[in-house]
Amino acid sequence: MLRQRISYLAATLALIAPMAQAQATETITVAGGCFWCVEADFEKVDGVIEAVSGFAGGDTANPTYEQVTGGGTGHYEVVEITYDPSKVQARQLYDLFFRSIDPTDAGGQFCDRGPSYRTAIFADAGDRAAAEAAKQAAEQALGRQIVTPILGDAPFYPAGSYHQDYYKSSERLAVSSVGIFVPKSEAYKRYREGCGRDFRVRELWGADAPFVN
């Protein structure tokens, strides 16, 4: 009987352990212009499990990329960041976020202009204090007004598979703005450089910029 009870407890713990691990993760959602770039940046962070490109903040359910970039849906390009809070905290991620964008620009980011490329943080009640503190600290560090709003939590809609992990995909594009039959990873590098993202971030944040050389 004792052996049976031990076996039962072991089996129960085996079921509970992965559930506890799954529940240990948390998420934040940020808009930092091109979601390919934000995804690429945050997947480098120790403790980040996954970064998924998508949309939030608008009125249309399950919008397409074309609908969002065409205007009228109210959505931002965003990235939902899933992380392990035992390794990194929301406040640290927000600090990194502010220093990876131009938070003084209300009209878009770098070469990408328009409402869908605006910056924002979508924070639930539990994360709002951390987001506000990170914004205040970034404003003090930069010495300029930060226009990035901290908005309430909003539904997140993942973008199509074409846009996920774009920065590291070996899939070749038949035609693109940066060449013909270019791998997505190379097209991404050329786009990011041509858009001036790293140049502007470095200009603003200098050595505090976490994702640029």
Disulfide bonds with the S-S distance in Angstrom:
Cys111-Cys195 1.96
